[in-house]
Amino acid sequence: MPIYSHSRISTYENCPWKYKLNYIDNIKRYTEGIEAFLGSRVHEVLQKCYEDARRGKVDPLSDLLAYYNTIWKTKWHDEIAIVREGMTADHYRDSGRKMLTDYYARHAPFNQDFTIATEKLVTFSLGNGRYQLRGFIDRLSRSPDGAYHINDYKTSASLPTQEMADGDRQLALYQIGINQLWSNVGNVHLVWHYLAFDCAIVSHRTPDKLAELEGNTTRLIDEIEAAQDFPPKESNLCGWCEYPDLCPNRKHFYTVEALPTNKFLGEPGVVIVNRYAELKEKAKEIDEEMSLLKEALVNYCKENSVSVVRGSSQRARVKLENKLKFPGKNEPGRAALEEKLRTAGKWSEVSTLDTTALTHAVTGEQWDKALTEDVLACSSLEETCTVYFSKLKEDEEEPRSHELS
């Protein structure tokens, strides 16, 4: 049985296909994005900061920034991907320096609480021991009042709402792990430090909420374990995916993006899509013109009191009739109509309010007069139009011109 993590579960939620490649097919790719690289370096600095503080040494900010610069240069490699247009490695490096500077100003000398551990590995079980989970807590601490703090450092450029934090799964799972490690854990604060915004978001979970989370997570893992199909799911995360060459939704993009223009335009898939798009646009224009012509034809028939109009080789028969129209879903009057049918015990006869079945019922005298009239009060008359084309007969062909004698 595999050991699960929040990251593993999230991968399945975000894209089952990527989950299959990574965790089932065991295809490992180590593509690193600049955002992940920045996050790792900032985490390393904060880990050093708190480990030294735990031993009684408060590092000067200058030393921490020097350490940051050193590990940035040492661990930098040319394969780091920068996806966002207009951004450079220097932009990210400088943003990391600012995050650390702001955090230092707010928290030095780092004695607001006691650091129990940094990068704390927690392993715990869910579903009465059916599944094992593990994760790393950036910093686990305890405040003077005895409350535990599960601290997580975020370098992302977006700030979530309190509601989003209260629904977050990762740190709440870690709280379950901490509760399993120590029986005397009382009050627990889940703390996200959003370094780019120089602020923290705090959330608390009741025992009932933790039990609900455990149940939901267990059911999700049950679904993963039983899954046979792993469809790809497109999202804004695709730009950071390390499997574009293996993804049905992205493989063709990956294949043709490096082609020169002449080869790109001649690539079979590109040719087919371009031609199809061209014809689809033409079809749209034709549909619009046909709609206008149909409207003109109907008006012509009304104005001239005719129902059949001939052309050179085709005739057009126009049939006008009034049909009952009942309010559709989300239209005014729908709720009242449904209530009338349920009250009369006729709902099952029209199923999920199949308006065709309902029309047959009220026009076929299947119900008593009072109900029929009550239901008809919810309807309106709508003019519908059907145009039939057929070839002219031989004797209806356009007459040939005759030479004058």
C-alpha positions in Angstrom: 0.0 0.0 0.0 1.5 3.4 -1.0 2.1 6.1 1.5 0.0 9.1 0.6 0.7 12.8 1.0 -1.2 16.0 0.5 0.9 16.6 -2.7 0.1 13.2 -4.0 -3.6 13.6 -3.4 -3.6 17.1 -4.9 -1.9 15.8 -8.0 -4.8 13.4 -8.6 -7.4 16.1 -8.0 -5.6 18.5 -10.4 -4.9 16.0 -13.1 -5.5 12.2 -12.9 -3.3 11.7 -16.0 -0.3 13.4 -14.3 -1.0 11.3 -11.2 -0.8 8.1 -13.3 2.4 9.1 -15.0 4.1 10.1 -11.7 2.8 7.6 -9.2 1.6 4.5 -11.1 3.9 4.5 -14.2 6.7 5.9 -12.0 7.9 8.2 -14.8 10.0 10.7 -12.8 10.8 14.1 -14.3 12.8 16.6 -12.3 11.9 19.8 -14.2 12.1 22.7 -11.7 10.2 25.9 -12.1 11.5 29.2 -10.8 8.7 29.5 -8.3 9.6 26.2 -6.7 13.3 27.1 -6.8 12.6 30.4 -5.0 10.4 28.8 -2.4 13.1 26.2 -1.6 15.8 28.8 -1.1 13.6 30.9 1.1 12.6 27.9 3.2 16.3 26.9 3.6 17.1 30.4 4.9 14.2 30.4 7.4 15.1 26.9 8.5 18.7 28.1 9.3 17.3 31.2 11.0 15.1 29.2 13.4 17.6 26.3 14.0 20.2 28.8 15.0 17.7 30.7 17.1 16.8 27.5 18.9 20.4 27.1 19.9 20.6 30.7 21.2 22.1 32.4 18.1 20.2 35.2 16.4 21.6 35.6 12.9 22.0 39.1 11.7 19.9 39.9 8.6 23.0 40.5 6.6 24.3 37.0 7.3 20.9 35.4 6.3 20.8 37.4 3.1 24.4 36.4 2.3 23.5 32.8 2.9 20.5 33.3 0.6 22.7 34.6 -2.2 25.2 31.8 -1.7 22.7 29.0 -2.0 20.9 30.7 -4.9 24.1 30.8 -6.9 25.3 27.4 -5.8 22.0 25.6 -6.6 21.0 27.5 -9.7 21.0 25.5 -13.0 20.1 26.3 -16.6 17.2 23.9 -16.6 15.1 26.0 -14.3 11.9 27.0 -16.1 10.6 30.6 -16.1 7.1 30.5 -17.5 5.8 34.0 -16.9 6.6 36.3 -19.7 8.7 39.3 -18.9 10.1 37.8 -15.7 13.7 37.0 -15.1 15.7 35.1 -12.5 16.8 38.4 -11.0 13.2 39.4 -10.5 12.5 36.3 -8.4 15.8 36.4 -6.5 15.2 40.0 -5.5 11.6 39.2 -4.4 13.0 36.5 -2.2 15.4 39.0 -0.6 12.5 41.4 0.1 10.4 38.6 1.6 13.2 37.6 4.0 13.9 41.2 4.9 10.3 41.9 5.7 9.9 38.7 7.7 13.1 39.5 9.7 11.8 42.9 10.6 8.5 41.5 11.9 9.8 38.5 13.8 13.4 39.1 15.0 14.7 38.1 17.5 12.5 35.0 16.9 11.5 34.4 20.5 7.8 34.8 20.2 7.4 31.0 20.6 9.6 27.9 21.0 10.6 26.0 17.9 10.0 22.3 18.4 11.3 21.3 15.0 11.9 22.6 11.4 11.0 20.5 8.4 9.3 18.1 10.9 8.3 14.8 9.3 4.9 13.6 10.4 3.6 10.1 9.5 0.1 9.2 10.5 -2.9 7.0 9.5 -6.4 7.6 8.2 -9.4 5.4 7.9 -8.8 3.3 11.0 -5.3 2.5 9.8 -6.1 1.7 6.2 -4.0 4.5 4.8 -0.7 6.0 5.8 0.1 9.6 5.1 3.1 11.7 5.7 4.3 15.3 5.2 6.8 17.9 6.3 5.9 20.8 8.6 8.0 23.9 7.8 8.2 24.8 11.4 6.4 23.3 14.4 6.3 25.6 17.5 4.7 26.1 20.9 3.7 29.5 22.3 4.0 30.4 26.0 0.3 29.7 26.5 0.9 26.1 25.4 -0.7 26.3 22.0 0.9 24.5 19.1 1.6 26.3 15.8 1.9 24.5 12.5 3.7 27.1 10.4 3.9 27.1 6.7 5.8 29.6 4.6 4.4 30.7 1.2 6.2 32.6 -1.4 3.3 32.7 -3.9 2.2 36.0 -5.5 -1.5 35.4 -4.6 -3.1 35.8 -1.2 -6.1 33.5 -0.3 -9.1 34.5 1.6 -9.8 33.5 5.2 -12.5 31.1 3.8 -10.0 29.4 1.6 -7.6 29.0 4.5 -10.3 27.5 6.7 -11.0 25.0 3.9 -7.3 24.1 3.4 -6.5 20.4 3.7 -2.7 20.3 4.1 -2.1 21.8 7.5 -5.3 20.3 8.9 -4.0 16.9 8.0 -0.7 17.8 9.7 -2.8 18.6 12.8 -4.3 15.1 12.7 -0.7 13.8 12.5 0.4 15.9 15.5 -2.6 14.7 17.5 -1.5 11.1 16.8 2.1 11.9 17.9 1.3 13.5 21.2 -1.8 12.9 23.3 -1.5 16.2 25.3 -1.8 18.5 22.3 -4.5 21.1 23.0 -5.1 24.2 21.1 -3.5 24.2 17.6 -3.1 27.2 15.3 -2.6 26.6 11.6 -0.5 29.5 10.3 0.3 30.4 6.7 3.0 33.1 6.4 2.4 34.8 3.1 5.9 36.3 2.7 5.2 38.4 -0.4 2.4 40.2 1.5 4.2 40.4 4.9 1.2 38.9 6.6 -0.1 35.7 8.2 -3.4 33.9 7.9 -4.5 31.7 10.9 -7.1 29.0 11.0 -8.4 26.6 13.7 -10.2 23.3 13.3 -12.6 21.7 15.7 -12.6 18.0 16.4 -15.7 17.7 14.3 -14.0 19.5 11.4 -11.0 17.2 11.7 -13.2 14.1 11.7 -15.0 15.4 8.6 -11.7 16.0 6.9 -10.4 12.5 7.8 -13.6 11.0 6.3 -13.4 13.1 3.1 -9.7 12.4 2.6 -10.2 8.7 3.2 -13.0 8.6 0.6 -10.9 10.4 -1.9 -8.0 7.9 -1.4 -10.6 5.1 -1.8 -11.5 6.7 -5.2 -7.8 6.9 -6.2 -7.2 3.3 -5.2 -10.2 2.1 -7.3 -9.6 4.3 -10.3 -9.2 2.6 -13.6 -9.4 5.7 -15.9 -7.0 8.6 -15.4 -8.2 11.4 -17.8 -6.1 14.5 -18.3 -7.5 17.7 -16.9 -6.6 21.1 -18.3 -6.0 24.0 -16.0 -3.7 27.0 -15.6 -1.2 24.5 -14.0 -0.5 22.9 -17.4 2.2 25.5 -18.1 4.3 24.1 -15.2 3.7 20.4 -16.0 6.8 18.3 -16.6 4.9 15.8 -18.9 3.8 17.9 -22.0 5.2 15.3 -24.4 3.1 12.5 -22.8 -0.2 14.4 -22.3 -3.0 13.8 -24.9 -4.0 17.5 -24.4 -0.6 19.0 -24.7 1.5 16.5 -26.8 0.8 18.1 -30.2 1.6 21.6 -28.8 4.9 20.2 -27.6 5.5 18.5 -30.9 5.0 21.5 -33.1 6.1 24.4 -31.0 9.8 24.1 -32.0 9.0 23.7 -35.8 10.0 26.5 -38.1 7.1 28.3 -39.7 7.2 26.5 -43.1 7.2 23.1 -41.4 4.6 24.1 -38.8 2.1 25.2 -41.5 2.7 21.9 -43.3 2.4 19.6 -40.3 -0.7 17.3 -41.0 -2.5 18.1 -37.7 -2.0 21.9 -38.2 -3.3 21.6 -41.8 -6.4 19.7 -40.8 -7.3 22.1 -37.9 -6.6 25.2 -40.0 -8.8 24.0 -42.8 -11.6 22.8 -40.4 -11.5 26.2 -38.7 -11.7 28.0 -42.0 -14.7 25.9 -43.1 -16.4 26.3 -39.7 -16.1 30.1 -40.0 -17.6 29.9 -43.5 -20.4 27.6 -42.2 -21.1 30.2 -39.5 -21.4 32.9 -42.2 -23.7 30.7 -44.3 -25.9 29.9 -41.2 -26.3 33.5 -40.5 -27.2 34.3 -44.1 -29.6 31.3 -44.2 -31.3 32.6 -41.1 -31.9 36.0 -42.6 -33.2 34.4 -45.9 -35.5 32.1 -43.9 -36.9 35.1 -42.1 -37.3 37.0 -45.4 -39.0 34.0 -47.0 -41.5 33.7 -44.1 -42.3 37.4 -44.3 -42.7 37.1 -48.1 -45.3 34.3 -47.7 -47.2 36.3 -45.1 -47.2 39.5 -47.1 -48.3 37.7 -50.3 -50.6 35.1 -48.7 -48.7 32.1 -50.3 -47.3 29.0 -48.7 -45.2 27.7 -51.6 -42.6 29.8 -53.4 -40.8 28.6 -56.5 -37.3 29.2 -57.6 -35.3 28.2 -60.7 -34.8 24.6 -59.6 -36.3 24.4 -56.1 -39.5 25.1 -54.4 -39.9 26.2 -50.8 -43.0 25.2 -48.8 -43.5 27.3 -45.7 -45.6 25.8 -43.0 -46.7 28.2 -40.2 -48.4 26.8 -37.1 -48.9 27.8 -33.5 -47.6 25.3 -30.9 -47.8 25.3 -27.1 -44.8 26.5 -25.4 -44.3 26.0 -21.7 -41.6 27.8 -19.6 -38.3 26.0 -19.7 -35.9 25.5 -16.8 -35.0 28.7 -15.0 -37.6 30.6 -17.0 -40.4 32.7 -15.2 -43.4 30.6 -14.4 -41.6 27.2 -14.3 -41.7 26.8 -10.5 -45.4 27.5 -10.4 -46.1 25.1 -13.2 -44.2 22.3 -11.5 -46.0 22.9 -8.3 -49.4 22.7 -10.0 -48.5 19.3 -11.6 -47.2 17.9 -8.3 -50.3 19.1 -6.4 -52.5 17.4 -9.0 -50.5 14.2 -8.8 -49.6 14.4 -12.5 -45.9 15.0 -12.2 -44.9 11.5 -12.9 -46.8 11.5 -16.2 -44.6 14.2 -17.6 -41.5 12.9 -15.9 -38.9 15.6 -15.5 -41.4 18.0 -17.1 -40.9 16.8 -20.6 -42.7 19.7 -22.4 -43.5 17.5 -25.4 -45.2 14.9 -23.1 -47.0 17.8 -21.3 -48.2 19.2 -24.6 -49.6 15.8 -25.6 -51.4 15.5 -22.3 -53.2 18.9 -22.4 -54.1 18.8 -26.1 -55.2 15.1 -26.1 -57.9 15.6 -23.5 -56.2 13.1 -21.2 -56.8 15.2 -18.0 -59.9 16.8 -16.6 -60.8 20.2 -17.9 -60.1 22.2 -14.8 -56.5 20.9 -14.6 -56.0 21.3 -18.3 -57.0 24.9 -18.1 -54.9 25.5 -15.0 -51.8 24.1 -16.8 -52.6 26.0 -20.0 -52.6 29.2 -18.1 -48.8 28.6 -17.7 -48.3 28.3 -21.4 -48.0 30.8 -24.3 -48.3 30.4 -28.0 -45.1 30.6 -29.9 -44.9 30.7 -33.7 -42.7 28.1 -35.1 -41.5 27.7 -38.7 -40.3 24.8 -40.7 -39.0 25.2 -44.3 -39.0 22.2 -46.6 -37.0 22.3 -49.9 -37.6 20.0 -52.8 -36.6 19.9 -56.5 -39.0 21.2 -59.1 -40.7 18.8 -61.4 -39.7 18.8 -65.0 -42.8 20.7 -66.1 -42.0 23.3 -63.5 -38.5 24.0 -64.7 -37.7 27.6 -65.6 -39.1 28.2 -69.1 -36.5 28.5 -71.9 -36.5 31.7 -73.9 -37.9 31.5 -77.5 -36.5 33.2 -80.5 -38.8 35.7 -82.1 -40.0 34.7 -85.5 
